[in-house]
Amino acid sequence: MDIIGERTIIDLLHEKCRLHGDKPFLVFEDNNKKTTMYTYQTFLQKVNKFSRVLLDLGIQKGDRVTLHLPNGSDFIVCWFSLARVGAVMVPTNILSTANEMEYTIAHSESVLLITEEEYLEKFQSIQSKLPNLKKILLSRCKNDLYKEISMDHLIEKAEGDIPPISLKSDDIVSIMYTSGTTSKPKGCMITHANYLYTGEAVSKTLNFTPEDRALIVLPLFHGNGQYYLFMPALTVGASVAITERFSASQYFKQAKRLHATVGSLFAAPIRMILAQRFDEADKENPLRLIIFAQSVTPEQLQEFEQKYNVPLLQLYGMTETVAPPLMNPLYGQKDNTGIGKPILSAEVKLVDEAGKEVPVNKPGQIIVKGIPGRTIMKGYFKNEKATNETIQDGWLYTGDNAIMTENGYFYFVDRKKDMIKRAGENVAAMEVENVIMEHPDVYEAAVIGVPDEMRDEAIKAFVILKEGRQTTEQELIEHCRNRLSKFKIPNTIEFVKDFPRTSVGKIQKHLLRKSENVL
């Protein structure tokens, strides 16, 4: 028996409703600053109503249902209603093209799609190619023509109780597709136990209390908001504030309006906030901490914490790891240039290509010990080969490289695929990027390896300059020459206005490689 037992996220919701029924649970602010609030009890009532709708539509236990929704209360209602009837949520990026959505819906064998009116045309163009997709529902609906398939209309008409449905902790609740690099996206199967474990692990690591309010501004289709903020809040009976989208200029103003105490960002949103004209009033905000992922320079870390009077905590995690296995400590010494130490429930080690643990201060692949379907993902949907490659002998192989120092702190080195092999030497793309970003005219940099007949790979850097600044390729190369070994200096530098990014700001290096005809 572990802390999860045979519970489900529906059991957890009912428990918190009994304890905090009239307490505000979910506050949503749309792009027009209009807010909608649910108490624990009113949220459960809506979940039960929509669960009845799903059953009336013929949704059965194990059916996959694609969500193509922006951030909002409807997303959360759908997530828990699907879990209530034993169905599986497949959340997707609203920026995905019709071609990308055709793959996800077909691969997941989704029988129902829930989206918004503005995306209908995208799906109507591919619906004939998706024989498993029986119906499309709309969350927000402005046109009366679509009223009959809108969530609110169907919920209003719904009648009857929900029959007993057997749910177990190892039942799959969601399939989250990770962005593809050299292959199609893979669907991570996440169970009730996975969500409950994450809620317990993160709430204890970050000292969540019932008085906290988590601020979710990053897309909910991504694991970040679900794993690191929503589940910890629900676990302790706290509340959640959700914004329809991230706004760099409004972030701290939203935190104040929505009385948020805990936030989560990535490196790119942090840089975007710092690029805004500073409003002294933003320093007075209710946030007690912001967790973040990915590389931010020491100068940016210091500037952010001083300007906004809120501590940052860098962590490391993946959709596959569920809870973040590594995090800077909430109390005690931290180093946000690194990804922290193992959290209380995690076991992490670094291994070489042969799977042998590497010595201190030597780079190795991060692997995380776990139980599939409980403390790490259950596996990849319909991809046994990839599952067996990723989970071996109770260890999840992340594909990320790090080093561990004598004091037990981990420092991210690079994705294995981002290691550039140049004349027999391994070059970490991130090391080169960090040096380039130390230049006063540079806003952001991305480095890839490109084919080189003589040296296996050459190094190419893509650079975004700060607004109003100018420099040259040769000046940046000279800047690197003074700071890097000869074999690490970029061969070429291309100035660009922006990078291809995911919805949470991650640079899509596979698209940069594709633009250079690199496989």
Summary of the structure (lengths in Angstrom):
residues: 519
radius of gyration: 23.2
end to end distance: 46.8
largest distance: 72.8
contacts: 1743
relative contact order: 0.09
helix: 33%
strand: 27%
